[in-house]
Amino acid sequence: MNRCSIRHNAVTVLAAAIVLSAPAGAAAENAPINAVVTIGMIGDVVANVGGDCVAVTQIMGAGVDPHLYQASARDVRTFQEADVIFFSGYSLEGQLGDVLDRFSEITPTVAVSPASIDPANLITVADVYGIDPHLWMDVSLWAEIAPTIASTLTEIRPGCAETIEANGAAYGEALAALHPWVEGSIATIPEGQRMLVTAHDAFGYYGRAYGIEVVGIQGISTESEAGVADIREMADVVTDRGVPAVFIESTINPRTVQAVIDAARERGHEVEIGGELYSDAMGDDGTAGGTYIGMIYENTVSIVEALGGTPLPLPAALADWAERWDVATAVATE
C-alpha cells in the first residue's frame, strides 16, 4: 500500500470516529471556554484575547511542521471536548484539514485566515497551495485575526464580552507597535545585504511587509526536499550576492542549509548560519519565543544582527511583554 493510500485510510478511520462520537457538550457558563487550536501562533492570540475566559489546548507544539502533520485518534478526542476550534486554513494544516471539515458540522470551527484577511492582501503561489498560508509573518495581517477570534469567543460566552473587548484592544496595541519596530529594525541592515535565505518559502509575507528579499531553498511545502540543482542554484546566489549568513528553521532538518553553505565554500565564499528561525511553529512553552510577539521579535533580532544591522529599542507599548520575558533592557525609555 502506498503512502497516499495509507494517509487516505487514516483520514477515513478518523472521520468515522467523528461521526460515531458526539462532542462533549457546552461548558458551564462560568467555566473557561475550551478552545482547541492547531498551531501556536493562533493559540497565543486566543489566549491573549480571551484571558481568563478561555483555556487553550494546542494540537501542534514547538518544532512540529504543520505541512506534514497527520491527525491521530488522540486529536479526535481533543476536538470532541472543544467548545470551539480555531485553525489557520489555506491548506496549512495538511491532512488535518479533512478532520476539521468533519468537525465543523458539530462544533464551531473557524479558519481564522480566510475569515479575517482581505484576499487582496494574500500572496498567491504557483503550486498546490495556491495561497501562501504563512500570514503570521506579517504582524499587521496577523493582527486582523484577533477581532474574528474575539467575536467568536463572545458569541460562546456573552458574559465575557467586556473582558474580551478590553483584552483584544490591549493586544492589538502591542501588535500595532511591533509591526513598525520590525520594519525599522530591518531597515538598519545595509541595503546590499538585505537578503534572507531560509530552508523553505515561509517568509514571503515577512519580506513583503518589512523590505527584505526572501529566498527559500525549497518551496512553500516541506513534503519534498530540495534537490541538488536547488542547492547549487542557491549556492550561486549566495556567492554572487556576498550573503554573509543563511538561516535554519526550527521545524526543518538543517541539512539542506548546510549543503548550501558547503557548496558556497567550494566557490570560495564563506557564509555562516545566522541563527535558527521560527517559521511554522513557535518556540517552547514558557519561553519568550513561545509567544507570537516573541517569535517575531527573536526572528527579527537574529536576522538583523546576522546581516549587519542593529535592532531598534522596543517601543513602550511592548514594555509589559518585554519585562515578563526578561528583555526589558531593550525597551525604549521614551
Residue frames relative to the residue before (quaternion, step in Angstrom):
aa qw qx qy qz dx dy dz
M 1.0000 0.0000 0.0000 0.0000 0.00 0.00 0.00
N 0.3727 -0.7511 0.4947 0.2284 3.60 -0.79 0.95
R 0.7176 -0.4693 0.3023 0.4164 3.54 -1.32 0.30
C 0.6444 0.5331 -0.3301 0.4378 3.60 0.95 -0.84
S 0.6555 0.5079 -0.3156 0.4613 3.58 1.02 -0.83
I 0.6284 0.5322 -0.3318 0.4603 3.56 1.00 -0.81
R 0.6669 0.5016 -0.2986 0.4632 3.55 0.93 -0.95
H 0.6469 0.5198 -0.3203 0.4569 3.60 0.95 -0.87
N 0.6690 0.5012 -0.3047 0.4564 3.58 0.92 -0.91
A 0.6240 0.5414 -0.3409 0.4486 3.57 1.04 -0.75
V 0.6508 0.5042 -0.3135 0.4732 3.56 0.98 -0.84
T 0.6378 0.5385 -0.3286 0.4419 3.57 0.99 -0.84
V 0.6559 0.5066 -0.3099 0.4659 3.58 0.95 -0.89
L 0.6729 0.4886 -0.2994 0.4678 3.58 0.91 -0.90
A 0.6308 0.5332 -0.3350 0.4535 3.57 1.00 -0.79
A 0.6361 0.5220 -0.3272 0.4646 3.56 1.02 -0.78
A 0.6285 0.5370 -0.3301 0.4557 3.56 1.03 -0.78
I 0.6334 0.5311 -0.3285 0.4569 3.56 1.06 -0.75
V 0.6700 0.5107 -0.3007 0.4471 3.55 0.88 -0.97
L 0.7279 0.4541 -0.2387 0.4550 3.55 0.98 -0.89
S 0.7253 0.4010 -0.2258 0.5120 3.56 1.26 -0.29
A 0.3177 -0.7365 0.5644 0.1954 3.57 -0.96 0.80
P 0.5628 -0.5836 0.4458 0.3795 3.61 -1.13 0.48
A 0.6509 -0.5651 0.3476 0.3689 3.53 -1.18 0.56
G 0.5508 -0.6065 0.4099 0.4009 3.58 1.14 -0.43
A 0.6235 -0.5657 0.3866 0.3766 3.54 -1.17 0.56
A 0.4968 -0.6522 0.4871 0.3010 3.52 -1.10 0.76
A 0.6271 -0.5119 0.4149 0.4154 3.54 -1.26 0.36
E 0.6527 -0.5700 0.3373 0.3678 3.56 -1.10 0.75
N 0.7483 0.3910 -0.2311 0.4834 3.61 1.00 -0.69
A 0.5599 0.5882 -0.3993 0.4255 3.61 1.24 0.11
P 0.5880 -0.5659 0.4211 0.3959 3.60 -1.11 0.51
I 0.5215 -0.6088 0.4964 0.3330 3.54 -1.16 0.66
N 0.3143 -0.7376 0.5660 0.1921 3.56 -0.85 0.96
A 0.0092 -0.8185 0.5713 -0.0595 3.56 -0.11 1.34
V 0.1394 -0.7782 0.6098 0.0562 3.56 -0.69 1.13
V 0.0759 -0.7990 0.5965 -0.0025 3.57 -0.83 1.04
T 0.4992 -0.6622 0.4653 0.3094 3.56 -1.15 0.54
I 0.8270 0.1221 -0.0183 0.5485 3.60 0.80 -1.00
G 0.6464 -0.5764 0.3558 0.3511 3.53 -1.19 0.59
M 0.6080 0.5738 -0.3645 0.4102 3.58 1.04 -0.68
I 0.6484 0.4596 -0.3052 0.5246 3.57 1.16 -0.58
G 0.6509 0.5551 -0.3176 0.4090 3.56 0.87 -0.95
D 0.6550 0.5143 -0.3207 0.4512 3.57 0.99 -0.78
V 0.6346 0.5059 -0.3315 0.4811 3.59 1.03 -0.72
V 0.6402 0.5229 -0.3239 0.4603 3.59 0.94 -0.87
A 0.6723 0.5022 -0.2995 0.4539 3.59 0.89 -0.93
N 0.6840 0.4839 -0.2918 0.4614 3.59 0.93 -0.85
V 0.6921 0.4619 -0.2779 0.4800 3.57 0.97 -0.80
G 0.7352 0.4411 -0.2391 0.4557 3.57 0.89 -0.91
G 0.1909 -0.8139 0.5276 0.1508 3.60 1.09 -0.63
D 0.8298 -0.1732 0.1492 0.5091 3.56 -0.98 -0.87
C 0.5913 0.5901 -0.3635 0.4124 3.59 1.24 -0.20
V 0.7646 0.3119 -0.1684 0.5383 3.58 1.24 -0.15
A 0.1492 -0.7256 0.6620 0.1143 3.53 -1.26 0.60
V 0.2117 -0.8201 0.5262 0.0756 3.57 -0.58 1.19
T 0.0770 -0.7541 0.6511 0.0378 3.53 -1.01 0.93
Q 0.1809 -0.8153 0.5479 0.0496 3.57 -0.66 1.16
I 0.4057 -0.7328 0.4975 0.2255 3.57 -0.84 1.02
M 0.8012 0.2045 -0.0884 0.5554 3.60 0.81 -1.01
G 0.2273 -0.8134 0.5264 0.0981 3.55 -0.66 1.11
A 0.7897 -0.2796 0.2331 0.4938 3.55 -1.30 -0.37
G 0.8292 0.2494 -0.1826 0.4657 3.55 -1.04 0.80
V 0.5794 0.5819 -0.3792 0.4265 3.60 1.26 0.01
D 0.3161 -0.7522 0.5556 0.1600 3.56 -0.87 1.03
P 0.3284 -0.7798 0.4909 0.2075 3.64 -0.39 1.13
H 0.5630 0.6065 -0.3917 0.4022 3.60 1.15 -0.49
L 0.7671 0.3639 -0.1704 0.5001 3.58 1.06 -0.78
Y 0.4760 0.7185 -0.4232 0.2794 3.58 1.26 -0.21
Q 0.1322 -0.7728 0.6174 0.0646 3.53 -1.06 0.85
A 0.4930 -0.6867 0.4539 0.2817 3.55 -0.86 0.99
S 0.2128 -0.7653 0.5980 0.1068 3.53 -1.19 0.69
A 0.6618 -0.4779 0.3842 0.4314 3.55 -1.30 0.19
R 0.6003 0.5605 -0.3514 0.4494 3.59 1.12 -0.65
D 0.6227 0.5350 -0.3387 0.4597 3.58 1.03 -0.77
V 0.6296 0.5372 -0.3347 0.4504 3.58 0.97 -0.83
R 0.6529 0.5030 -0.3182 0.4686 3.58 0.94 -0.84
T 0.6339 0.5282 -0.3262 0.4613 3.57 1.03 -0.80
F 0.6700 0.4945 -0.2951 0.4685 3.57 0.92 -0.89
Q 0.6136 0.5659 -0.3432 0.4307 3.59 1.06 -0.72
E 0.7105 0.4558 -0.2536 0.4724 3.58 1.08 -0.68
A 0.5277 0.6759 -0.3866 0.3393 3.58 1.29 -0.19
D 0.3662 -0.6684 0.5985 0.2468 3.53 -1.28 0.56
V 0.7754 -0.0231 0.0294 0.6303 3.56 1.24 -0.59
I 0.1935 -0.7636 0.6075 0.1025 3.56 -1.17 0.70
F 0.0926 -0.7765 0.6219 0.0410 3.56 -0.92 0.95
F 0.0735 0.7771 -0.6237 0.0407 3.56 -0.96 0.88
S 0.6375 -0.5811 0.3530 0.3624 3.56 -1.21 0.42
G 0.2883 -0.7614 0.5291 0.2393 3.57 0.70 -1.09
Y 0.7180 0.4056 -0.3500 0.4444 3.55 -1.38 -0.08
S 0.6636 -0.5741 0.2717 0.3951 3.54 1.05 0.99
L 0.3239 0.7618 -0.5133 0.2265 3.63 1.17 0.22
E 0.7445 0.4473 -0.2314 0.4382 3.55 0.85 -1.00
G 0.4232 -0.7514 0.4416 0.2475 3.58 1.25 0.23
Q 0.8595 -0.0676 0.0745 0.5011 3.53 -0.96 -0.97
L 0.5648 0.6029 -0.3876 0.4089 3.59 1.14 -0.52
G 0.5433 0.6413 -0.3909 0.3752 3.58 1.17 -0.48
D 0.6145 0.5492 -0.3547 0.4416 3.60 1.06 -0.64
V 0.6491 0.5064 -0.3053 0.4785 3.55 1.04 -0.79
L 0.6514 0.5200 -0.3140 0.4546 3.57 0.98 -0.85
D 0.5992 0.5562 -0.3568 0.4520 3.59 1.06 -0.70
R 0.6640 0.5010 -0.3015 0.4661 3.58 0.96 -0.83
F 0.6850 0.4917 -0.2928 0.4509 3.56 0.93 -0.88
S 0.5639 0.6164 -0.3893 0.3879 3.59 1.13 -0.49
E 0.6124 0.5619 -0.3422 0.4383 3.57 1.24 -0.37
I 0.7977 0.2904 -0.1426 0.5089 3.60 1.15 -0.47
T 0.7700 0.2281 -0.1189 0.5839 3.61 1.26 -0.36
P 0.5432 -0.5891 0.4600 0.3824 3.64 -0.98 0.67
T 0.0377 0.8083 -0.5768 0.1117 3.57 -0.54 1.23
V 0.0614 -0.8435 0.5317 -0.0444 3.56 -0.44 1.26
A 0.2364 -0.7200 0.6376 0.1385 3.55 -0.90 1.02
V 0.2901 -0.8394 0.4274 0.1690 3.56 0.06 1.30
S 0.6465 0.5327 -0.3458 0.4228 3.61 0.97 -0.68
P 0.7021 0.4292 -0.2875 0.4902 3.67 0.72 -0.90
A 0.6690 0.5171 -0.3049 0.4382 3.59 1.06 -0.69
S 0.7797 0.3894 -0.1571 0.4646 3.58 1.16 -0.57
I 0.7611 0.4213 -0.1977 0.4519 3.57 0.94 -0.89
D 0.4833 -0.6500 0.5128 0.2846 3.55 -0.96 0.93
P 0.4857 -0.6886 0.4465 0.3010 3.64 -0.67 1.01
A 0.5869 0.5922 -0.3706 0.4092 3.60 1.13 -0.55
N 0.7012 0.4650 -0.2610 0.4733 3.59 1.21 -0.47
L 0.5229 0.6462 -0.4050 0.3807 3.58 1.29 0.08
I 0.3703 -0.6857 0.5776 0.2432 3.54 -1.26 0.49
T 0.2272 -0.7719 0.5789 0.1320 3.58 -0.69 1.05
V 0.1393 -0.7887 0.5971 0.0451 3.55 -1.11 0.76
A 0.4421 -0.7112 0.4922 0.2378 3.54 -1.12 0.73
D 0.5670 0.5333 -0.4537 0.4339 3.57 0.50 1.20
V 0.7827 -0.3536 0.2159 0.4645 3.58 -1.25 -0.15
Y 0.5901 0.5867 -0.3747 0.4088 3.59 1.16 -0.45
G 0.2545 -0.7831 0.5271 0.2101 3.58 0.90 -0.88
I 0.7773 0.0937 -0.0139 0.6219 3.55 0.97 -0.99
D 0.4253 -0.6613 0.5512 0.2792 3.57 -0.96 0.86
P 0.2677 -0.8228 0.4802 0.1442 3.64 -0.47 1.14
H 0.5591 0.6555 -0.3746 0.3427 3.64 1.22 -0.20
L 0.0856 0.8686 -0.4853 0.0515 3.58 0.90 0.90
W 0.5754 0.6171 -0.3788 0.3803 3.60 1.14 -0.52
M 0.5537 0.6234 -0.3959 0.3848 3.60 1.20 -0.25
D 0.6737 0.3454 -0.2706 0.5946 3.60 1.30 -0.19
V 0.3770 -0.7679 0.4696 0.2185 3.57 -0.28 1.26
S 0.6509 0.5282 -0.3308 0.4335 3.60 0.95 -0.80
L 0.6485 0.4857 -0.3189 0.4918 3.61 1.11 -0.59
W 0.6832 0.5001 -0.2989 0.4403 3.57 0.82 -0.98
A 0.5766 0.5875 -0.3747 0.4265 3.59 1.12 -0.58
E 0.6190 0.5852 -0.3385 0.3996 3.58 1.14 -0.58
I 0.5952 0.5563 -0.3873 0.4316 3.60 1.18 -0.21
A 0.5269 0.6681 -0.4046 0.3350 3.62 1.17 -0.46
P 0.6761 0.4715 -0.3268 0.4624 3.68 0.81 -0.79
T 0.6096 0.5427 -0.3504 0.4595 3.61 1.07 -0.68
I 0.6651 0.4881 -0.2918 0.4839 3.55 0.94 -0.90
A 0.6491 0.5286 -0.3197 0.4438 3.59 0.93 -0.88
S 0.6863 0.4768 -0.2998 0.4602 3.60 0.84 -0.91
T 0.6331 0.5290 -0.3327 0.4568 3.59 1.05 -0.72
L 0.6722 0.4865 -0.2955 0.4735 3.58 0.92 -0.90
T 0.6474 0.5269 -0.3211 0.4474 3.59 1.00 -0.78
E 0.6199 0.5372 -0.3410 0.4592 3.58 1.06 -0.70
I 0.6797 0.4785 -0.2828 0.4786 3.55 1.04 -0.78
R 0.8063 0.1032 -0.0157 0.5823 3.58 0.99 -0.85
P 0.1797 -0.8316 0.5172 0.0927 3.62 0.28 1.24
G 0.6168 0.5765 -0.3451 0.4100 3.58 1.08 -0.64
C 0.6759 0.4696 -0.2832 0.4924 3.59 1.24 -0.32
A 0.3269 0.8011 -0.4692 0.1767 3.59 1.26 0.02
E 0.6845 0.4850 -0.3039 0.4516 3.61 0.82 -0.93
T 0.6527 0.5139 -0.3112 0.4616 3.56 0.94 -0.87
I 0.6679 0.5015 -0.2958 0.4635 3.56 0.89 -0.95
E 0.6492 0.5194 -0.3196 0.4544 3.59 0.95 -0.84
A 0.6743 0.4902 -0.2939 0.4676 3.58 0.93 -0.92
N 0.6550 0.5090 -0.3111 0.4637 3.57 0.95 -0.86
G 0.6532 0.5269 -0.3100 0.4469 3.55 0.97 -0.89
A 0.6480 0.5165 -0.3158 0.4622 3.56 1.00 -0.82
A 0.6690 0.5009 -0.3004 0.4597 3.59 0.92 -0.90
Y 0.6726 0.4835 -0.2997 0.4733 3.57 0.93 -0.88
G 0.6167 0.5502 -0.3351 0.4523 3.57 1.06 -0.73
E 0.6373 0.5216 -0.3240 0.4657 3.58 1.02 -0.78
A 0.6431 0.5196 -0.3269 0.4578 3.58 0.98 -0.79
L 0.6836 0.4700 -0.2925 0.4757 3.59 0.90 -0.88
A 0.6193 0.5426 -0.3408 0.4538 3.59 1.08 -0.70
A 0.6673 0.4687 -0.2959 0.4975 3.61 1.14 -0.55
L 0.6257 0.5614 -0.3351 0.4255 3.58 1.07 -0.73
H 0.6291 0.5871 -0.3391 0.3802 3.59 0.91 -0.91
P 0.7323 0.3910 -0.2718 0.4868 3.67 0.66 -0.91
W 0.5662 0.5779 -0.3971 0.4333 3.60 1.15 -0.46
V 0.6434 0.5038 -0.3243 0.4765 3.59 0.96 -0.83
E 0.6611 0.5205 -0.3073 0.4445 3.58 0.87 -0.96
G 0.6866 0.4853 -0.2806 0.4630 3.56 0.91 -0.93
S 0.6492 0.5181 -0.3172 0.4578 3.57 1.02 -0.76
I 0.6421 0.5102 -0.3225 0.4726 3.59 0.96 -0.83
A 0.6355 0.5586 -0.3260 0.4218 3.59 1.03 -0.77
T 0.6091 0.5569 -0.3647 0.4311 3.62 1.19 -0.31
I 0.5291 0.6049 -0.4209 0.4207 3.60 1.24 -0.22
P 0.5278 -0.6128 0.4644 0.3609 3.64 -0.86 0.80
E 0.5897 -0.6453 0.3488 0.3379 3.56 -0.79 1.06
G 0.6837 0.5031 -0.2936 0.4396 3.59 0.92 -0.81
Q 0.7125 0.4302 -0.2470 0.4962 3.59 1.26 -0.30
R 0.4818 0.6722 -0.4399 0.3501 3.60 1.23 0.17
M 0.4218 0.6534 -0.5096 0.3681 3.52 0.41 1.29
L 0.1555 -0.8032 0.5739 0.0359 3.55 -0.59 1.21
V 0.0720 -0.7949 0.6024 -0.0096 3.57 -0.49 1.25
T 0.0281 0.8127 -0.5760 0.0832 3.56 -0.63 1.18
A 0.7012 -0.4881 0.3242 0.4062 3.54 -1.32 0.22
H 0.8076 -0.0430 0.0235 0.5876 3.62 0.96 -0.75
D 0.6529 -0.5734 0.3529 0.3469 3.55 -1.28 0.44
A 0.2387 0.7834 -0.5375 0.2008 3.58 0.43 1.21
F 0.7087 0.5006 -0.2374 0.4367 3.59 1.24 -0.32
G 0.2738 0.8003 -0.4953 0.1981 3.57 1.20 0.45
Y 0.6730 0.4760 -0.2948 0.4833 3.59 0.93 -0.86
Y 0.6087 0.5495 -0.3426 0.4583 3.57 1.07 -0.73
G 0.6854 0.4911 -0.2893 0.4531 3.56 0.84 -0.96
R 0.6633 0.5040 -0.3068 0.4603 3.57 0.95 -0.86
A 0.7060 0.4809 -0.2721 0.4430 3.58 0.89 -0.92
Y 0.8288 0.2968 -0.1009 0.4635 3.57 0.89 -0.91
G 0.5641 -0.6813 0.3588 0.2980 3.56 1.21 0.37
I 0.5776 0.5348 -0.4216 0.4502 3.57 0.87 0.91
E 0.4552 -0.6747 0.5104 0.2776 3.57 -0.96 0.88
V 0.1268 -0.8069 0.5763 0.0268 3.57 -0.86 1.00
V 0.0108 0.7837 -0.6202 0.0328 3.56 -0.94 0.95
G 0.1675 -0.7824 0.5941 0.0826 3.57 -0.82 1.03
I 0.5143 -0.6478 0.4618 0.3204 3.57 -1.01 0.78
Q 0.7664 0.1171 -0.0930 0.6247 3.57 1.14 -0.65
G 0.6928 -0.5448 0.3074 0.3587 3.55 -1.27 0.28
I 0.8027 -0.2650 0.2183 0.4877 3.54 -1.31 -0.46
S 0.7413 0.3786 -0.2103 0.5128 3.56 0.85 -0.98
T 0.3080 -0.7370 0.5689 0.1958 3.56 -1.25 0.48
E 0.3718 0.7598 -0.4720 0.2482 3.60 1.23 0.24
S 0.7703 0.1877 -0.1373 0.5937 3.61 1.14 -0.53
E 0.4427 -0.7131 0.4841 0.2471 3.55 -1.03 0.79
A 0.6121 -0.5402 0.4274 0.3883 3.54 -1.28 0.38
G 0.3798 -0.7314 0.5234 0.2164 3.55 -1.08 0.75
V 0.7291 -0.4133 0.3095 0.4493 3.54 -1.34 0.08
A 0.6490 0.5262 -0.3218 0.4454 3.58 0.96 -0.85
D 0.6282 0.5343 -0.3322 0.4577 3.59 1.04 -0.78
I 0.6678 0.5060 -0.2955 0.4590 3.56 0.93 -0.92
R 0.6543 0.5039 -0.3140 0.4684 3.58 0.94 -0.86
E 0.6517 0.5188 -0.3151 0.4549 3.58 0.93 -0.88
M 0.6742 0.4851 -0.2986 0.4701 3.57 0.93 -0.86
A 0.6214 0.5346 -0.3412 0.4600 3.60 1.03 -0.73
D 0.6260 0.5279 -0.3342 0.4667 3.58 1.06 -0.72
V 0.6561 0.5127 -0.3069 0.4610 3.58 0.95 -0.91
V 0.6659 0.5097 -0.2995 0.4551 3.57 0.87 -0.99
T 0.6775 0.4902 -0.2876 0.4669 3.57 0.97 -0.87
D 0.6860 0.4958 -0.2902 0.4466 3.57 0.83 -0.99
R 0.7333 0.4146 -0.2290 0.4877 3.57 1.03 -0.80
G 0.3952 -0.7348 0.4714 0.2859 3.59 1.21 -0.20
V 0.1869 0.8090 -0.5332 0.1619 3.57 1.08 0.74
P 0.3421 -0.7888 0.4707 0.1980 3.63 -0.62 1.04
A 0.8185 0.0812 -0.0052 0.5687 3.59 1.12 -0.56
V 0.1343 -0.7416 0.6510 0.0906 3.54 -1.24 0.65
F 0.3524 -0.7817 0.4969 0.1332 3.56 -1.17 0.55
I 0.3078 -0.7038 0.6091 0.1971 3.51 -1.16 0.76
E 0.3281 -0.7393 0.5552 0.1937 3.59 -1.29 0.27
S 0.5951 -0.6361 0.3751 0.3171 3.53 -1.07 0.80
T 0.7414 0.4030 -0.2268 0.4863 3.61 1.16 -0.48
I 0.7166 0.4241 -0.2302 0.5036 3.61 1.26 -0.04
N 0.5488 -0.6083 0.4630 0.3384 3.56 -1.03 0.83
P 0.4176 -0.7578 0.4459 0.2293 3.63 -0.75 1.00
R 0.4268 0.7526 -0.4512 0.2187 3.62 1.19 -0.12
T 0.6450 0.5138 -0.3535 0.4416 3.64 0.98 -0.66
V 0.6300 0.5147 -0.3332 0.4766 3.58 1.04 -0.74
Q 0.6474 0.5068 -0.3214 0.4698 3.59 0.95 -0.83
A 0.6239 0.5420 -0.3400 0.4488 3.59 1.05 -0.72
V 0.6300 0.5141 -0.3273 0.4814 3.59 1.06 -0.71
I 0.6334 0.5268 -0.3277 0.4625 3.59 0.96 -0.84
D 0.6715 0.4964 -0.2972 0.4629 3.57 0.91 -0.93
A 0.6688 0.4975 -0.3031 0.4619 3.59 0.98 -0.85
A 0.6323 0.5160 -0.3309 0.4737 3.58 1.06 -0.70
R 0.6236 0.5371 -0.3370 0.4573 3.58 1.03 -0.76
E 0.6295 0.5319 -0.3299 0.4605 3.59 1.02 -0.76
R 0.6797 0.4601 -0.2712 0.5027 3.57 1.22 -0.54
G 0.6001 -0.6078 0.3401 0.3935 3.57 1.30 0.12
H 0.6280 0.5161 -0.3427 0.4711 3.60 1.25 0.24
E 0.2515 -0.7664 0.5767 0.1294 3.55 -0.80 1.05
V 0.0576 0.7719 -0.6282 0.0785 3.56 -0.77 1.09
E 0.2266 -0.7964 0.5499 0.1095 3.57 -0.96 0.82
I 0.5485 -0.5566 0.4869 0.3903 3.54 -1.31 0.15
G 0.3210 -0.7954 0.4914 0.1513 3.55 -0.58 1.20
G 0.7343 -0.3303 0.2189 0.5512 3.56 1.25 -0.22
E 0.4838 -0.6279 0.5222 0.3147 3.53 -1.37 0.10
L 0.1925 -0.8056 0.5555 0.0734 3.56 -0.66 1.14
Y 0.4058 -0.6447 0.5830 0.2824 3.52 -1.27 0.52
S 0.0508 -0.8168 0.5746 0.0080 3.57 -0.70 1.04
D 0.8316 0.1271 -0.0378 0.5392 3.60 0.41 -1.21
A 0.7666 0.1784 -0.1405 0.6006 3.58 1.27 0.08
M 0.4700 -0.6503 0.5150 0.3017 3.55 -1.23 0.53
G 0.6697 -0.4903 0.3738 0.4141 3.55 -1.32 -0.16
D 0.7517 -0.3828 0.2864 0.4543 3.55 -1.33 -0.16
D 0.5849 -0.5561 0.4585 0.3721 3.55 -1.20 0.58
G 0.7869 0.3185 -0.2342 0.4738 3.55 -1.06 0.73
T 0.6604 0.4268 -0.3174 0.5301 3.57 1.27 0.27
A 0.6486 -0.5071 0.3830 0.4189 3.58 -1.24 0.35
G 0.6728 0.5034 -0.2892 0.4586 3.58 1.00 -0.84
G 0.6062 0.5496 -0.3470 0.4583 3.55 1.28 -0.19
T 0.6238 0.4464 -0.3546 0.5346 3.58 1.30 0.33
Y 0.6091 -0.5666 0.3904 0.3946 3.58 -1.14 0.50
I 0.6416 0.5084 -0.3275 0.4719 3.59 0.92 -0.86
G 0.6759 0.5028 -0.2907 0.4536 3.57 0.94 -0.88
M 0.5916 0.5692 -0.3537 0.4482 3.56 1.09 -0.70
I 0.7037 0.4478 -0.2580 0.4876 3.55 0.84 -1.03
Y 0.6368 0.5406 -0.3205 0.4467 3.58 0.99 -0.87
E 0.7180 0.4470 -0.2692 0.4607 3.59 0.71 -1.04
N 0.6035 0.5415 -0.3573 0.4636 3.59 1.04 -0.71
T 0.6950 0.4952 -0.2790 0.4404 3.54 0.82 -1.04
V 0.6344 0.5179 -0.3340 0.4666 3.59 0.95 -0.80
S 0.6602 0.5070 -0.3140 0.4565 3.60 0.90 -0.90
I 0.6741 0.5004 -0.2958 0.4558 3.57 0.88 -0.96
V 0.6924 0.4942 -0.2860 0.4411 3.57 0.78 -1.04
E 0.7014 0.4710 -0.2857 0.4523 3.59 0.77 -0.96
A 0.6803 0.4988 -0.3000 0.4454 3.60 0.95 -0.85
L 0.7391 0.4024 -0.2213 0.4928 3.59 1.11 -0.65
G 0.6829 -0.5614 0.2676 0.3833 3.58 1.21 0.40
G 0.5777 0.5773 -0.3886 0.4266 3.59 1.21 0.32
T 0.3655 -0.6962 0.5674 0.2444 3.55 -1.36 -0.17
P 0.4021 -0.7217 0.4981 0.2634 3.65 -0.54 1.07
L 0.4630 -0.6726 0.5041 0.2812 3.54 -1.03 0.80
P 0.5892 -0.5153 0.4511 0.4289 3.62 -1.22 0.28
L 0.5120 -0.6356 0.4745 0.3297 3.57 -1.04 0.71
P 0.5090 -0.6491 0.4629 0.3245 3.60 -1.03 0.68
A 0.6657 -0.5375 0.3513 0.3801 3.55 -1.21 0.55
A 0.5948 0.5896 -0.3646 0.4070 3.60 1.11 -0.60
L 0.7040 0.4142 -0.2597 0.5150 3.58 1.25 -0.32
A 0.3314 0.7832 -0.4749 0.2265 3.58 1.27 0.22
D 0.6580 0.5105 -0.3260 0.4475 3.60 0.89 -0.86
W 0.6517 0.4980 -0.3169 0.4763 3.57 0.94 -0.88
A 0.6752 0.5136 -0.3001 0.4362 3.58 0.85 -0.96
E 0.6573 0.5054 -0.3142 0.4624 3.58 0.98 -0.82
R 0.6368 0.5415 -0.3333 0.4362 3.56 0.97 -0.83
W 0.7864 0.3165 -0.1526 0.5080 3.57 0.97 -0.87
D 0.5384 -0.6875 0.3759 0.3100 3.56 1.22 0.59
V 0.5356 0.5495 -0.4667 0.4398 3.56 0.91 0.94
A 0.2401 0.8254 -0.4819 0.1700 3.58 1.25 0.50
T 0.6121 0.5724 -0.3713 0.3999 3.61 1.04 -0.61
A 0.6488 0.5249 -0.3203 0.4483 3.60 1.22 -0.33
V 0.5502 0.6359 -0.3870 0.3783 3.59 1.29 -0.10
A 0.5044 -0.6457 0.4852 0.3054 3.54 -1.00 0.86
T 0.4249 -0.7217 0.4900 0.2421 3.56 -1.01 0.79
E 0.6547 0.5033 -0.3174 0.4663 3.58 1.23 -0.29
